[in-house]
């Protein structure tokens, strides 16, 4: 099985965020990490490779700093990496990111493409699905389990309210992987040393530019949530006050 | 209230290290956060070494990480240092265990051992299947190891060892001890011997009642007519300078490690000072005297990082002298202990409870200040280096 894992570098979960000058995104001077759902996608790809042999390739799009996620993936056991390297990749929407990936891998033949379910920063949950559409491949989302079958694969999808759905799919296919599908491994110190010598291909923006269009989604403005304080006195007999309070907790604050 | 460590980088230290070095640090940090932090206070209370972490640490390559071959990771000195920093951010006792296994047992086998000894011990120790301890210090000889009383006498194709060793990390859990002894057939020259701990006459007793390094094992060793084959002599060990070379490796790791302990205390105190309110409903971080402590700590931590990074870079070029390592060990342990004390102060009464890591680090660092060359001995090493006059 030849598996491509699409990965993204995102601001660290507990990093204090500051808005940039245009208030359309955050300032660059924060710490970054691997998007958590992508880490699970990588782990699943490595496990599939260990079971069925094959190759795991990782891809990301972003400025030089995003090489970090590829290096970590290679240290954990991915075989090679593709880096769409340019600061210009930061502002792409899901459609253009998917177009860029599709253009970068046009000469490759993968059996499976994994993405994390969504990114921890934008949270679109679109890139994988759109990539499948662009490639003309079937896809399934929120994957909890992957088994090889005679005709392709059988996957378990997480639905709402504790329900699951099993889907039989042909290959090649795109899957978006749910966090928690497996237990993440650590990069080993030897793995970190070996990562240096694994093949990494750089793809400049110019190479995929012809495939890109203008963004269909745009962030107009980001803002820090305003803290407001509202005090309201409930009046009436204890019974009436309790009833009003319960109603407010249920319908307004929604904690009951 | 649990406070999560956020890392400390005031002066863009990260810009001075490579992606690879950062990955080593971040991987170790995550491992410690996931596996040691949840259990360390319980281990410290119970005086228990978390043996269950030996295998996972071995799997990640923590043992003998800077050695090449024999299954070891071949890390640079800076990478090795960043790893010990994160280990000691967790606990000095656990870092001590890794230092002893790596710098004080695997290193002398690697540097002074025969190929057969290396093949026998290094891969198994790298995998954590065999543990080691280092026997240099004696009940009556700490700072002055040349006075040691442990002796090796030849008997046919064997050596017979007699003596007492004290304050030996991992003594009672070790499979092999590197014992330094005066060799009678060489006019009492100090040599290193590998002593399997199951040999008749070898006994290890744990030292109880420690208020420090409670999550690591500390033992005294007694050797009474312990017979070992002559092939257990470390052939390239050559006088007192051999154990001192081992100590240099370990001191270097300590100089990094304690930066981690200092960071843990500082970051905890900083976060605490921002939510702890006292006067006029303001956080105590708004008080000048608290800010002075925080400013002192972040300045000293930053200086310590730069100092030990430079020593590491020199070491990677094989240019680090023992006096450089002494400076880093002396300064950084002192600054870490001061950070722990100031942080304890900022937390007030909460600082003495093991809900927070500070008092544990503080108690640990008291040992770290003394072992592997006391603060004062390192002062004299630096003094000797700049004056040319030995004041020891």
Interface residues (C-beta under 8 A of the other chain):
Chain A: X14 X31 X67 X68 X71 X72 X75 X186 X187 X188 X189 X190 X192 X193 X195 X196
Chain B: X4 X6 X7 X19 X20 X22 X23 X24 X27 X30 X31 X59 X60 X61 X62 X65 X73 X74 X75 X79 X83
